[in-house]
Amino acid sequence: MILHDDPDDLDFRMAMKLQMRQISEEQFDRFEGYAAEIFSAFGLDLNTPATKDTPRRFIRALFDATEGYDGDPKLLRVFETECRGGPDCRLSQVIEGPVPFHALCEHHALPFYGMAYVGYIAHENIIGISKQRAK
Protein backbone atom coordinates (compact mmCIF):
# COMPACT_ATOMS: atom_id res chain seq x y z
CA MET A 1 0.00 0.00 0.00
CA ILE A 2 1.26 3.47 -0.82
CA LEU A 3 0.13 6.95 0.01
CA HIS A 4 -0.40 9.14 -3.03
CA ASP A 5 2.32 11.72 -2.71
CA ASP A 6 2.70 13.57 -6.01
CA PRO A 7 3.95 17.00 -4.85
CA ASP A 8 2.65 18.62 -8.07
CA ASP A 9 -0.93 17.36 -7.60
CA LEU A 10 -2.86 20.41 -6.35
CA ASP A 11 -5.95 18.37 -5.38
CA PHE A 12 -3.81 16.06 -3.29
CA ARG A 13 -2.03 18.97 -1.59
CA MET A 14 -5.38 20.57 -0.73
CA ALA A 15 -6.72 17.25 0.63
CA MET A 16 -3.68 16.88 2.86
CA LYS A 17 -4.46 20.28 4.38
CA LEU A 18 -7.79 18.99 5.69
CA GLN A 19 -7.70 18.88 9.45
CA MET A 20 -9.93 17.60 12.15
CA ARG A 21 -12.35 20.19 13.45
CA GLN A 22 -11.12 22.02 16.50
CA ILE A 23 -14.13 23.12 18.56
CA SER A 24 -13.33 24.26 22.09
CA GLU A 25 -15.64 23.77 25.07
CA GLU A 26 -16.09 27.54 25.17
CA GLN A 27 -17.33 27.48 21.58
CA PHE A 28 -19.69 24.59 22.35
CA ASP A 29 -21.05 26.57 25.31
CA ARG A 30 -21.60 29.62 23.12
CA PHE A 31 -23.32 27.55 20.40
CA GLU A 32 -25.57 25.95 23.05
CA GLY A 33 -26.57 29.45 24.14
CA TYR A 34 -27.49 30.35 20.56
CA ALA A 35 -29.54 27.14 20.22
CA ALA A 36 -31.30 27.87 23.52
CA GLU A 37 -32.17 31.37 22.30
CA ILE A 38 -33.61 30.00 19.06
CA PHE A 39 -35.59 27.21 20.78
CA SER A 40 -37.00 29.69 23.30
CA ALA A 41 -38.00 32.12 20.56
CA PHE A 42 -39.81 29.27 18.82
CA GLY A 43 -41.78 28.54 22.01
CA LEU A 44 -39.90 25.60 23.54
CA ASP A 45 -39.91 25.74 27.34
CA LEU A 46 -36.33 24.95 28.37
CA ASN A 47 -37.20 24.89 32.07
CA THR A 48 -38.48 21.32 32.23
CA PRO A 49 -36.47 18.24 33.16
CA ALA A 50 -36.96 16.88 29.64
CA THR A 51 -35.82 20.04 27.80
CA LYS A 52 -33.25 21.77 30.00
CA ASP A 53 -30.34 20.00 28.24
CA THR A 54 -31.90 20.09 24.75
CA PRO A 55 -29.64 22.88 23.40
CA ARG A 56 -26.54 20.95 24.51
CA ARG A 57 -27.84 17.68 23.03
CA PHE A 58 -28.83 19.45 19.81
CA ILE A 59 -25.39 21.06 19.30
CA ARG A 60 -23.55 17.80 20.10
CA ALA A 61 -25.84 15.87 17.74
CA LEU A 62 -25.26 18.45 14.99
CA PHE A 63 -21.51 18.14 15.52
CA ASP A 64 -21.72 14.33 15.30
CA ALA A 65 -24.03 14.45 12.26
CA THR A 66 -21.51 16.56 10.35
CA GLU A 67 -18.62 14.22 11.07
CA GLY A 68 -16.63 13.66 7.91
CA TYR A 69 -17.02 17.17 6.51
CA ASP A 70 -13.37 17.66 7.36
CA GLY A 71 -12.28 14.86 5.02
CA ASP A 72 -11.22 11.29 5.51
CA PRO A 73 -7.53 10.41 5.24
CA LYS A 74 -8.45 6.81 4.35
CA LEU A 75 -9.48 8.08 0.92
CA LEU A 76 -5.90 9.16 0.29
CA ARG A 77 -4.70 5.56 0.37
CA VAL A 78 -4.03 3.94 -2.98
CA PHE A 79 -3.01 0.41 -3.90
CA GLU A 80 -1.19 -0.76 -6.99
CA THR A 81 -3.35 -2.85 -9.32
CA GLU A 82 -2.60 -6.54 -9.65
CA CYS A 83 -1.94 -6.26 -13.39
CA ARG A 84 1.36 -7.67 -14.53
CA GLY A 85 1.07 -6.96 -18.24
CA GLY A 86 -1.41 -7.80 -20.93
CA PRO A 87 -3.70 -5.81 -23.22
CA ASP A 88 -6.34 -4.89 -20.61
CA CYS A 89 -3.95 -4.31 -17.76
CA ARG A 90 -4.07 -0.52 -17.63
CA LEU A 91 -7.84 -0.06 -17.26
CA SER A 92 -10.05 -1.82 -14.75
CA GLN A 93 -13.58 -1.06 -13.65
CA VAL A 94 -13.97 -0.89 -9.87
CA ILE A 95 -17.40 -0.81 -8.25
CA GLU A 96 -17.90 -0.66 -4.49
CA GLY A 97 -21.22 -0.82 -2.72
CA PRO A 98 -23.61 -0.62 -1.22
CA VAL A 99 -21.97 1.98 1.00
CA PRO A 100 -24.34 3.28 3.69
CA PHE A 101 -24.25 7.05 4.21
CA HIS A 102 -25.91 9.75 6.26
CA ALA A 103 -25.48 13.49 5.90
CA LEU A 104 -27.15 16.83 6.34
CA CYS A 105 -28.66 18.73 3.46
CA GLU A 106 -26.48 21.83 3.19
CA HIS A 107 -29.47 23.92 2.14
CA HIS A 108 -31.91 23.03 4.95
CA ALA A 109 -29.56 21.31 7.45
CA LEU A 110 -31.96 18.37 7.58
CA PRO A 111 -30.77 14.76 7.63
CA PHE A 112 -30.91 12.30 4.78
CA TYR A 113 -29.47 8.83 4.39
CA GLY A 114 -29.26 5.92 2.02
CA MET A 115 -26.99 3.53 0.16
CA ALA A 116 -24.56 4.53 -2.56
CA TYR A 117 -22.53 2.71 -5.16
CA VAL A 118 -19.22 4.15 -6.31
CA GLY A 119 -17.63 3.18 -9.59
CA TYR A 120 -14.54 4.34 -11.41
CA ILE A 121 -12.01 3.22 -13.97
CA ALA A 122 -8.75 2.28 -12.27
CA HIS A 123 -5.45 2.74 -14.05
CA GLU A 124 -2.29 1.78 -12.19
CA ASN A 125 -3.75 2.39 -8.73
CA ILE A 126 -6.94 1.58 -6.85
CA ILE A 127 -8.18 3.97 -4.16
CA GLY A 128 -8.90 2.61 -0.69
CA ILE A 129 -12.63 3.33 -0.72
CA SER A 130 -13.55 -0.15 0.52
CA LYS A 131 -12.17 0.91 3.91
CA GLN A 132 -15.09 3.36 4.17
CA ARG A 133 -17.50 0.47 4.72
CA ALA A 134 -15.81 -0.50 7.98
CA LYS A 135 -16.88 2.76 9.61
C-alpha positions as CSV (number, residue, x, y, z in Angstrom):
1,M,0.0,0.0,0.0
2,I,1.3,3.5,-0.8
3,L,0.1,7.0,0.0
4,H,-0.4,9.1,-3.0
5,D,2.3,11.7,-2.7
6,D,2.7,13.6,-6.0
7,P,3.9,17.0,-4.9
8,D,2.6,18.6,-8.1
9,D,-0.9,17.4,-7.6
10,L,-2.9,20.4,-6.4
11,D,-6.0,18.4,-5.4
12,F,-3.8,16.1,-3.3
13,R,-2.0,19.0,-1.6
14,M,-5.4,20.6,-0.7
15,A,-6.7,17.3,0.6
16,M,-3.7,16.9,2.9
17,K,-4.5,20.3,4.4
18,L,-7.8,19.0,5.7
19,Q,-7.7,18.9,9.4
20,M,-9.9,17.6,12.2
21,R,-12.4,20.2,13.4
22,Q,-11.1,22.0,16.5
23,I,-14.1,23.1,18.6
24,S,-13.3,24.3,22.1
25,E,-15.6,23.8,25.1
26,E,-16.1,27.5,25.2
27,Q,-17.3,27.5,21.6
28,F,-19.7,24.6,22.3
29,D,-21.0,26.6,25.3
30,R,-21.6,29.6,23.1
31,F,-23.3,27.6,20.4
32,E,-25.6,25.9,23.1
33,G,-26.6,29.4,24.1
34,Y,-27.5,30.3,20.6
35,A,-29.5,27.1,20.2
36,A,-31.3,27.9,23.5
37,E,-32.2,31.4,22.3
38,I,-33.6,30.0,19.1
39,F,-35.6,27.2,20.8
40,S,-37.0,29.7,23.3
41,A,-38.0,32.1,20.6
42,F,-39.8,29.3,18.8
43,G,-41.8,28.5,22.0
44,L,-39.9,25.6,23.5
45,D,-39.9,25.7,27.3
46,L,-36.3,25.0,28.4
47,N,-37.2,24.9,32.1
48,T,-38.5,21.3,32.2
49,P,-36.5,18.2,33.2
50,A,-37.0,16.9,29.6
51,T,-35.8,20.0,27.8
52,K,-33.3,21.8,30.0
53,D,-30.3,20.0,28.2
54,T,-31.9,20.1,24.8
55,P,-29.6,22.9,23.4
56,R,-26.5,21.0,24.5
57,R,-27.8,17.7,23.0
58,F,-28.8,19.4,19.8
59,I,-25.4,21.1,19.3
60,R,-23.6,17.8,20.1
61,A,-25.8,15.9,17.7
62,L,-25.3,18.5,15.0
63,F,-21.5,18.1,15.5
64,D,-21.7,14.3,15.3
65,A,-24.0,14.5,12.3
66,T,-21.5,16.6,10.4
67,E,-18.6,14.2,11.1
68,G,-16.6,13.7,7.9
69,Y,-17.0,17.2,6.5
70,D,-13.4,17.7,7.4
71,G,-12.3,14.9,5.0
72,D,-11.2,11.3,5.5
73,P,-7.5,10.4,5.2
74,K,-8.4,6.8,4.3
75,L,-9.5,8.1,0.9
76,L,-5.9,9.2,0.3
77,R,-4.7,5.6,0.4
78,V,-4.0,3.9,-3.0
79,F,-3.0,0.4,-3.9
80,E,-1.2,-0.8,-7.0
81,T,-3.3,-2.9,-9.3
82,E,-2.6,-6.5,-9.6
83,C,-1.9,-6.3,-13.4
84,R,1.4,-7.7,-14.5
85,G,1.1,-7.0,-18.2
86,G,-1.4,-7.8,-20.9
87,P,-3.7,-5.8,-23.2
88,D,-6.3,-4.9,-20.6
89,C,-4.0,-4.3,-17.8
90,R,-4.1,-0.5,-17.6
91,L,-7.8,-0.1,-17.3
92,S,-10.1,-1.8,-14.8
93,Q,-13.6,-1.1,-13.6
94,V,-14.0,-0.9,-9.9
95,I,-17.4,-0.8,-8.3
96,E,-17.9,-0.7,-4.5
97,G,-21.2,-0.8,-2.7
98,P,-23.6,-0.6,-1.2
99,V,-22.0,2.0,1.0
100,P,-24.3,3.3,3.7
101,F,-24.3,7.0,4.2
102,H,-25.9,9.7,6.3
103,A,-25.5,13.5,5.9
104,L,-27.1,16.8,6.3
105,C,-28.7,18.7,3.5
106,E,-26.5,21.8,3.2
107,H,-29.5,23.9,2.1
108,H,-31.9,23.0,4.9
109,A,-29.6,21.3,7.5
110,L,-32.0,18.4,7.6
111,P,-30.8,14.8,7.6
112,F,-30.9,12.3,4.8
113,Y,-29.5,8.8,4.4
114,G,-29.3,5.9,2.0
115,M,-27.0,3.5,0.2
116,A,-24.6,4.5,-2.6
117,Y,-22.5,2.7,-5.2
118,V,-19.2,4.1,-6.3
119,G,-17.6,3.2,-9.6
120,Y,-14.5,4.3,-11.4
121,I,-12.0,3.2,-14.0
122,A,-8.7,2.3,-12.3
123,H,-5.4,2.7,-14.1
124,E,-2.3,1.8,-12.2
125,N,-3.8,2.4,-8.7
126,I,-6.9,1.6,-6.9
127,I,-8.2,4.0,-4.2
128,G,-8.9,2.6,-0.7
129,I,-12.6,3.3,-0.7
130,S,-13.5,-0.2,0.5
131,K,-12.2,0.9,3.9
132,Q,-15.1,3.4,4.2
133,R,-17.5,0.5,4.7
134,A,-15.8,-0.5,8.0
135,K,-16.9,2.8,9.6
